Amino acid sequence: MTPTFHLIGAGPGDAELLTLKAVRILKESKVVLYDALVSDDVLSFIPDHVEKIYVGKRAGAHYLKQEETNQLIVDMALKYGSVTRLKGGDSFVFGRGQEEIEFAEKFGIDTYVVPGISSSLAGPTLAGIPVTKRGINESFWVVTATTCSGGMSKDLTCAASSSATVVVLMGVGKLELISQLFSMYRNEDEPIALVQDISLPTQKVVIGTLSDIVEKANQYDVRPPAIIVIGEVVKLGKETEIVEMASAQNN
């Protein structure tokens, strides 16, 4: 039989946000390669007898290089006849899922993708912020702050000059630069939200403006993994409750 490779998006963390298909495949797996952003609750769906291999991947700390992960996928697929790859969020939204698919297919491995809920959508939603609202905006952008070379994405300038809601991934470490950039194109009172540990019990949401968000991020100790949401729709978030929650968690 032809070996198979299943690439599964694990969603933002809450195990109940996994798809039924993802749960079924995890339970049927022979070996699962998983990332750092996959929660313990999600991992609990994997039976005890299934081999689980940690391949890391957090900002600035990669347990394995991508090339090593690619090769491990192939090695496990050929050894077991099938392999499952479990990645946080959706593996095709600023993940490297397509690279893994292409590498596996070079070895004649059949590949299948199971989508996951991306933090770019779950984050605003769970913070009470719609990414679009009639009469406020007509589109939303999802942009990575950090390019493969480590620099800041030029697309952020295009996004800042638009009237769209902008969701920035992998940008907390560049928050000051991002707020300065957007202030050049939007009012300094433009609302901005930070959502950390999306969907988990430790979720933290801090709301401010372009002019004070860096100070608030420091005050409430916002750290990766977190997303940034910029736009008028952020005003629809429950600021008082959210800030109080963040303050309590920080203490």
C-alpha positions as CSV (number, residue, x, y, z in Angstrom):
1,M,0.0,0.0,0.0
2,T,1.1,3.6,-0.7
3,P,2.2,5.4,2.5
4,T,0.0,8.3,3.7
5,F,0.6,11.6,5.3
6,H,-2.2,13.5,7.2
7,L,-1.6,17.2,7.9
8,I,-3.9,18.4,10.7
9,G,-4.6,21.9,11.9
10,A,-5.0,21.7,15.7
11,G,-6.8,25.0,16.0
12,P,-6.0,27.7,18.6
13,G,-5.8,25.4,21.6
14,D,-9.2,24.5,23.0
15,A,-9.7,20.8,22.2
16,E,-13.4,21.3,21.6
17,L,-12.5,23.5,18.6
18,L,-10.9,20.5,16.7
19,T,-12.9,19.1,13.8
20,L,-14.5,15.7,14.1
21,K,-12.3,14.5,11.2
22,A,-9.2,15.6,13.0
23,V,-10.2,13.7,16.2
24,R,-10.9,10.5,14.1
25,I,-7.6,10.6,12.3
26,L,-5.7,11.2,15.6
27,K,-7.3,8.2,17.1
28,E,-6.5,6.1,14.1
29,S,-2.8,7.3,13.8
30,K,0.3,5.2,14.2
31,V,2.6,8.0,14.9
32,V,2.0,11.8,15.4
33,L,4.5,14.6,15.0
34,Y,3.3,17.6,17.0
35,D,4.4,21.2,17.5
36,A,4.8,23.3,20.7
37,L,1.6,25.2,20.2
38,V,-0.5,22.1,20.4
39,S,-2.3,22.0,23.8
40,D,-2.2,19.1,26.1
41,D,-6.0,18.8,25.8
42,V,-5.6,18.3,22.1
43,L,-2.9,15.7,22.6
44,S,-5.2,13.8,24.9
45,F,-7.1,12.6,21.8
46,I,-4.1,10.6,20.8
47,P,-4.2,7.0,22.2
48,D,-1.5,6.0,24.6
49,H,-0.1,3.3,22.3
50,V,0.5,5.8,19.5
51,E,4.1,7.1,19.2
52,K,4.2,10.9,19.7
53,I,7.2,12.8,18.5
54,Y,7.7,16.5,19.6
55,V,9.2,18.6,16.8
56,G,9.0,22.0,18.6
57,K,8.4,25.3,16.9
58,R,7.9,28.4,19.0
59,A,9.1,31.9,18.1
60,G,12.8,31.9,18.4
61,A,13.1,28.3,19.6
62,H,12.9,25.5,17.1
63,Y,13.5,22.0,18.4
64,L,14.1,20.7,14.9
65,K,14.9,22.6,11.7
66,Q,12.1,22.5,9.1
67,E,14.3,20.3,6.8
68,E,14.7,17.8,9.7
69,T,10.9,17.7,10.3
70,N,10.3,17.2,6.5
71,Q,12.7,14.2,6.5
72,L,11.1,12.8,9.7
73,I,7.7,12.9,8.1
74,V,9.0,10.8,5.2
75,D,10.9,8.4,7.4
76,M,7.9,7.8,9.7
77,A,5.5,7.4,6.7
78,L,7.8,4.7,5.2
79,K,8.3,3.0,8.5
80,Y,4.7,2.9,9.7
81,G,2.8,3.2,6.4
82,S,1.2,6.4,7.6
83,V,2.2,9.5,9.6
84,T,0.1,12.3,11.1
85,R,1.4,15.9,11.5
86,L,-0.3,18.1,14.1
87,K,0.2,21.8,13.8
88,G,-1.3,24.7,15.8
89,G,-4.0,26.8,14.2
90,D,-4.4,26.1,10.5
91,S,-1.3,24.6,8.8
92,F,-1.7,26.7,5.7
93,V,-2.0,30.1,7.5
94,F,1.7,31.2,8.0
95,G,2.6,27.6,8.8
96,R,4.9,25.6,6.6
97,G,2.4,22.9,5.8
98,Q,2.7,23.2,2.1
99,E,6.4,22.7,2.3
100,E,5.8,19.4,4.2
101,I,3.2,18.3,1.7
102,E,5.5,19.0,-1.3
103,F,8.4,17.2,0.3
104,A,6.4,14.1,1.2
105,E,4.9,13.9,-2.3
106,K,8.4,13.7,-3.8
107,F,8.7,10.2,-2.2
108,G,5.4,9.0,-3.5
109,I,3.5,9.5,-0.3
110,D,-0.2,10.3,-0.6
111,T,-1.0,13.5,1.3
112,Y,-4.2,14.7,3.0
113,V,-5.0,18.1,4.7
114,V,-7.4,18.6,7.5
115,P,-8.1,22.3,8.1
116,G,-7.9,23.9,11.5
117,I,-9.4,27.1,13.0
118,S,-6.8,29.8,12.6
119,S,-6.0,32.1,15.5
120,S,-6.4,35.0,13.0
121,L,-10.1,34.4,13.2
122,A,-10.6,32.7,16.6
123,G,-8.6,35.4,18.4
124,P,-10.8,38.4,17.5
125,T,-14.0,36.3,17.8
126,L,-13.1,35.1,21.3
127,A,-12.3,38.7,22.3
128,G,-15.7,39.8,21.2
129,I,-14.4,41.6,18.2
130,P,-15.9,40.9,14.7
131,V,-13.4,41.3,12.0
132,T,-16.0,42.9,9.8
133,K,-19.2,44.9,10.6
134,R,-21.5,46.6,8.2
135,G,-20.9,50.3,8.1
136,I,-17.5,50.1,9.7
137,N,-15.2,48.2,7.3
138,E,-15.4,46.2,4.0
139,S,-12.5,43.8,4.4
140,F,-10.0,42.3,6.8
141,W,-6.3,41.5,6.2
142,V,-4.2,38.8,7.9
143,V,-0.6,39.7,7.8
144,T,2.5,38.2,9.3
145,A,4.8,40.7,11.0
146,T,7.9,38.7,10.5
147,T,9.3,37.5,7.2
148,C,11.4,34.4,6.7
149,S,14.5,36.5,7.0
150,G,13.4,37.9,10.3
151,G,12.5,41.4,9.0
152,M,9.2,43.2,9.1
153,S,6.7,42.4,6.3
154,K,6.3,45.2,3.7
155,D,2.7,44.2,3.4
156,L,2.1,45.9,6.8
157,T,2.5,49.2,5.1
158,C,-0.2,48.3,2.5
159,A,-2.4,47.1,5.3
160,A,-1.9,50.2,7.4
161,S,-2.8,52.5,4.5
162,S,-6.2,50.6,4.0
163,S,-9.4,51.0,5.9
164,A,-9.5,47.3,6.7
165,T,-9.4,45.5,10.0
166,V,-5.8,44.1,10.2
167,V,-4.9,41.0,12.1
168,V,-1.2,40.6,12.6
169,L,0.4,37.3,13.5
170,M,3.8,36.8,14.9
171,G,4.0,40.5,15.7
172,V,4.2,41.0,19.5
173,G,8.0,41.3,19.4
174,K,7.6,44.1,16.9
175,L,4.6,45.8,18.6
176,E,6.3,49.2,19.0
177,L,7.4,49.3,15.3
178,I,4.0,48.2,14.2
179,S,2.2,50.8,16.2
180,Q,4.5,53.5,14.9
181,L,3.9,52.4,11.3
182,F,0.2,52.3,11.6
183,S,0.2,55.8,13.3
184,M,1.7,57.2,10.1
185,Y,-1.4,56.1,8.2
186,R,-4.1,56.1,10.8
187,N,-5.1,58.2,13.8
188,E,-3.2,57.6,17.0
189,D,-6.5,56.9,18.7
190,E,-7.1,53.9,16.4
191,P,-8.1,51.0,18.6
192,I,-5.9,48.0,18.9
193,A,-6.2,44.7,20.7
194,L,-3.8,42.0,21.8
195,V,-5.0,38.5,22.3
196,Q,-2.7,36.0,24.0
197,D,-3.2,32.2,24.6
198,I,-6.3,32.2,22.4
199,S,-9.2,29.9,23.5
200,L,-7.2,28.6,26.5
201,P,-8.0,29.2,30.2
202,T,-5.0,31.6,30.3
203,Q,-6.4,33.7,27.5
204,K,-5.6,37.4,28.0
205,V,-7.0,40.3,26.0
206,V,-5.7,43.8,26.3
207,I,-7.3,46.7,24.4
208,G,-5.8,50.1,23.8
209,T,-4.9,52.6,21.1
210,L,-1.9,52.9,18.8
211,S,-0.5,55.5,21.1
212,D,-0.7,53.5,24.3
213,I,-0.7,49.8,23.4
214,V,3.0,49.3,24.0
215,E,2.7,50.6,27.5
216,K,-0.4,48.4,28.1
217,A,1.3,45.4,26.7
218,N,4.1,45.8,29.2
219,Q,1.7,46.5,32.0
220,Y,-0.2,43.3,31.4
221,D,2.8,41.3,30.4
222,V,1.6,40.2,27.0
223,R,3.8,37.6,25.4
224,P,3.8,35.2,22.4
225,P,1.8,33.4,21.3
226,A,-0.5,36.4,20.7
227,I,-2.1,38.2,17.9
228,I,-2.7,41.9,17.2
229,V,-6.0,43.3,15.9
230,I,-6.1,46.8,14.6
231,G,-9.2,48.7,13.4
232,E,-12.5,50.4,14.4
233,V,-14.2,47.1,15.1
234,V,-11.9,46.7,18.1
235,K,-14.2,49.2,19.9
236,L,-16.8,46.5,20.0
237,G,-14.7,44.4,22.4
238,K,-15.6,44.5,26.1
239,E,-12.7,46.7,27.2
240,T,-13.5,47.0,30.9
241,E,-14.0,43.3,31.4
242,I,-11.0,42.4,29.3
243,V,-8.5,44.7,31.0
244,E,-9.7,43.7,34.4
245,M,-9.2,40.0,33.4
246,A,-5.7,40.7,32.1
247,S,-4.8,42.6,35.3
248,A,-6.0,39.7,37.5
249,Q,-4.0,37.2,35.5
250,N,-0.9,39.3,35.6
251,N,-1.1,39.5,39.4
